[in-house]
């Protein structure tokens, strides 16, 4: 009995002890919980009552944060809708090596093959270099590894897709397992590369404005239209926290239709580049303008790349807008003033010219003129003496009037072509007699090639001074097109009769016996134009701003000329003569012998451009058909298109059907046979095979180099010779 009671007391004491322990633990938990509750309540009161203003202001500041929404920059299009400048998404591909889900074991196992793939498709590093770069990161503690291990920057989407199929990346669907990150980057791209680079322009950022804006060319001149309007967005509360809400949507920029014709641009650049290489000139500029509309169909500015070991010409300063002494092309402007004011009378007295005279104690010489000349032939012989004798009696006592008369014709009006850096001609406002006597034949004044081209274009356009333009229309973000009408600097710069007289004078430069550009005659395109040669003036490189940043008015050139035989040569003209369609000016700086003559250098560029436009049926002619002597029927060229056989026979009503030879089909890796076909079909065939093409002449292909069937890879230049039978 006693033992039983003893055991019961022992059990009761254990139960009491356990109960006390549990109660003590609950007591501790209760105290801690109570303290935490009091702390929360204290903090809550402090936050919502004591420091309410502080937290309310902080919340308001967070929710009132406004971000800028960037608009989509508009595209620049060629006249046919081809894209000259657009926006494309490129991608930065990186790895987050600090990702918590990163599969380290699998990555180490796949690393050798991954490095091989990276080296093959991203060859900026070989496999060993990729491995070393990864090892440096993987040896670090996970907290010290980079979250942005760069694999590739600025790559297109097809490269991204290829990277995703590399070893290790293709084994896991979750990005966290591989750490692979892809960030889109919007870039401005130019599908035609450097074609018309200075006219189209480029974009960039500044320190004051991180947004991408135009910094040159059309990109800069039309930046407000192309850029659009920025929008705004802010952080707002939602059921799931916060999210960005757009308050003001961004307005995308307008697309701009330029007047550039891709085919003509390619022709002009190629011809200018070829002549610069041949003549070893410093730089050259050329403009091709449509007579009726003033549309600048092509413009090129090429300059010798001094960093290159070989003579390579690149797009550089837009010299079509820079002012230079024009040389004898200025005589056409002087003659235009003389015809309008009546002191230049083409029919009448002949002037004594000779080779040398002394005027105002200065020797004045002519290199081309005979003993006597009528005014109607001053332009043909490019007579300095004749221009002075014709002009100075009219202006010597009112020297300011010469500039005023040119201004009356619109010569100094701002053209507003859409190109940045445009500047009017610079004439001395109050010239001396000596200065004026030199102005009339192209010295003591500076004129941008664009203005010379525009003036000649007005003459070709029967006296209507159409405004040159590089922009012909806009397309709004909602897809609506608005085309701009043709505008005029002067509805009538000069009378139609005087324009016809002046065109005939300019025609004589090429087609009359004394013409200084007889070398440009050809039987296919009748060219009219004027040569010009001037010595190269010393440039004034002094700062154009004072110490306070204010602009200083300084002429671009200082007195004197570069020592030695250094000349700038110009040819400006229009074609075809009877019905002018295009005006073109070509300026080449410091060509070497035997290309120092303007006809042999600048004029040849214009001639070749005209012939290639003719060859491609861009002058309303079709060189694919030639009239044959009577009785022989028409001459038909061969064709790759077998359907032309039936079509031609039907439309030409041939009594006896004729087969049109079809060249052999091309073999992969070999130059196709294009002999006998028109240049249009030859270009299409060869360029489709990846070859670049150069050609001379007009008509059908009678010779090709390399020969048909020769093995040659894509990019090989194929030279074609064309002729008529």
C-alpha positions, 0 to 999 in steps of 0.5 A: 500500500505504501509503495503504491502511494509512493508511485502515485506521488511520483507520477503526480509530481512529474505531471505537475512539473511538465505542466509548469514547464508548458505553462512557463513556455506559453508564458514566455511566448505570450510575453514575446507576442505581446511585446511584438504586438506593442512594437507593431502598434507603436510603429503603426502609430508612429507611421500613421500618426506621428510621421504620417506626413513624411510617409505620405510624401514619400508614397506620393513621390513614388506614385507621381514618378513620371517616365518618358515614353519614346516615340518610334522614329519615322523612316526615310524612303526613296522615291519608289518607297525603298527604305533608306533609313529605318529602325530595327530591333537588335539584341544584347545576349547575356548570361546571369551567372548569379541566378539561384536556379542556375544549373552549375553541374550541367553547365560545367559538363557542357562548357567545352562544346558550348565554347566551341559553338561560341567560337564558331558563330561569335568569332571575336574569341576562340574556344580557349578564350571563351573557356578562360573568360567563363572560368574566371567567373565560375571560380568566384563565389556565386554572390560575386559572379556577374549578372551580365556576362556578355555573349554578343551585343547588337546582333539580329534575331536570327543570331539570338535563335542560333545561340538558344540552340547551343549546347546547355541552352537548348537543354532547359526551357526555363531561362533561370536554369541557363541564366540566358538573357536577351535585351532588345535594342532599337537601332537606326539602320541604313539598308543601302549603307553609305549611299547618299550618306551625307544627304540622308544624314545620321542620328545620335545622342548628346550629353544634354539629351539622351534621346536619339535625334538627327545630327546631319542631313535629312535626319537633322533637318526634318528631325521634328517630323521624324522624331515624333512626340514623347509620351509620359507614363507613371507608377500607379496602384493596382490590385496586385501592387503597382504598375506603369500606366500611360498618361500621354501616349507617344506620337510616332514620327512621320515617314519621309518620302525623299526624291532619291532614286536608288538606281540613279544614285548608284549610277552617279556614285559609281561614275564619280568614284571611278573618275576620282580613282582615275584622276587621283583627286582629293574629293568630288561632289555631284548632283542629279536634278529632275528639270521639271520638278527640281527633285534631287534624284541623286547626290554624292559627296566622295572624299579621299580616305587619308587613313587608307593605304590604297586610294579609297573614296568615302562619303564625307563632307557635303560639299554640294552645299559648301561655297567655292569659286565657280570658275567659268560656269559663272559666265552663264549667270552673267550672260543670263543677267545680260540678256534680261537687262538687254546689254547682251545682244546675241545678234550685232557687233563682234568684240575684239578678243585676242588672247591677252589684254590689260584691264585695270593694270591687270593682265587678262587672258583667254586660252580658247578665243579667236581674234573677234567674237560675237556675244552669241559665242562667248559661252562657247569659247569661254571667253574671259575677255569677252565677258568683261568687255560686255559687262563692265560698261554697263556696271562700272559706275553702279557696281552694286547693281550686278549682285542686285540683278542676280538677286532679282532673279532669285539667285540668293534666295534660300532654297530650303532643300531639306539638307542641313548646312545650306548656304547662299552664294557669297558676293562682295556687297560693294565690289571694286571695279577689279573685283567686279571684273573678276566676278563676271567670269567666276572669281572673287565670289563663292557659290555652292554647287547646289545653287549653280545646278539650280540656276542651270536647271531653271534655264533648262526649264524654259526660265521657270526657277523650280525649287530644288528639293530632297523631300517630296512627301510625308506619311503620317503614323496612321498611314496617310500620305501627303505629297508636296507640290512642286514650288518655285523660287521664281515662277519666271526667272527669265523670259522663255525667249532668253532661256532658249537663247542661253540654252543654244549658247550652252549647247555650243560648248559641246557641239560647236567648233570652238566648244571647250567640251567637244569630247563629250559629243555622242550619238545617243544623248545630246548633252549641253553644258558649261565647263569651269576651271578655277584655282584652289583658294587657300582656306581660312581656318580661323575660329568662327566664334570669339571668346564669348562664343559669339559668331564671327563673320568671316569669308571661308577663304583668305587671299591667295591660292595654293601654290603649283598647278592645283585646280578645281574643275566643274561641268554643269549641264542638262540632257537631252538637249531638245527636251531637257529631263535632267540637270547635273553638276559635277565638281572635282577638286585637284585632279591630276594629269591628264584629267585636269580639263573639266571635260575629261573629268567632270564632264565625262562623269556627266556623260557616262551618267547620261548614257547609263540612264539612256541604257536603262530606259530612264530617258524615255528611250528604249535601247532594246530595239534598233531600226535595221536597214530597209528590207532586213526587218527589226533587230531583236536581242536575245532574251532569257524570257521565252514568252517574248518570242510569241509576244514580239512576233505578234506585236511586230506583225512579222510574216515569218516568225523569228526565234529569239536566242535564249542563252544557256542556263547558269551553272552554280558557281559559274558566270552566266552567259548574258551575251546578246541580251539587253543590259536590263536583263543582264543586270537582273541575271548577274545581280541575282547570282550575286555578281557586281556589274560594270558596263560601258556603251549602250545596246546589247551585251557583245562581250563579258569578262569573265567569260560565260562559264568561268568559275567565280564566286559571289561578289566578283565584278563582271564587266560588260561591253554594249553596242549596237549592230 
